[in-house]
């Protein structure tokens, strides 16, 4: 079950910065998959791992 954060008035808090970081991380992983399939396997794996690491670090750092 996902965690839903609310403000003092009971309204749902939307963290737009977290959504942007998630979109960027997903895009980097998808680019990595495309590079893996079309260009170079090593570079594709590295690119996908960078996207995954970005998402993991943001998840640990985000205390909102």
C-alpha positions, -999 to +999 in steps of 0.1 A: +000+000+000+015+034-010+022+061+015+000+092+010+013+124+025-012+150+036-007+186+048-022+201+080-055+207+062-059+171+050-050+178+014-028+154-005+007+167-010+020+163-045+058+162-047+065+175-082+103+173-078+101+136-070+080+130-100+106+148-122+134+127-108+114+095-114+107+105-150+144+113-156+155+081-140+130+061-161+142+079-193+178+071-185+170+035-180+150+033-213+179+050-231+202+024-216+180-004-228+180+011-263+218+015-263+221-021-250+200-034-279+213-012-307+248+001-300+270-015-273+260-039-245+285-026-220+275+011-224+238+001-223+242-018-190+261+011-175+235+037-186+207+016-172+226+012-139+231+049-137+194+055-140+186+029-114+212+044-090+197+078-095+163+065-085+178+046-055+198+076-042+168+099-046+146+074-027+171+074+002+176+112+002+139+122-002+125+129+033+094+148+023 
